[in-house]
């Protein structure tokens, strides 16, 4: 199963609290693609862009996954690999 989506935010939650305290705001856009085989395996990639009111810009890319390693009625062990890159 594939899922493709996007999100736009005005006054984005991606703006750090310290920046907000100093009057900096920002708008952001995000796009993602997710693949879901079942509850044991899923992967996704996403890209986000934030435009700050102080003329800074941030690009973010992430790759995340989940692989079920072992499960029993009382215990589930998952491997959760992820990669993240950010550039201001």
HELIX and SHEET records of a PDB file:
HELIX    1   1 UNK A   17  UNK A   21  1                                   5    
SHEET    1   A 5 UNK A   2  UNK A   9  0                                        
SHEET    2   A 5 UNK A  26  UNK A  38 -1                                        
SHEET    3   A 5 UNK A  41  UNK A  52 -1                                        
SHEET    4   A 5 UNK A  57  UNK A  71 -1                                        
SHEET    5   A 5 UNK A  76  UNK A  79 -1                                        
SHEET    1   B 5 UNK A   2  UNK A   9  0                                        
SHEET    2   B 5 UNK A  26  UNK A  38 -1                                        
SHEET    3   B 5 UNK A  41  UNK A  52 -1                                        
SHEET    4   B 5 UNK A  57  UNK A  71 -1                                        
SHEET    5   B 5 UNK A  82  UNK A  87 -1                                        
END                                                                             
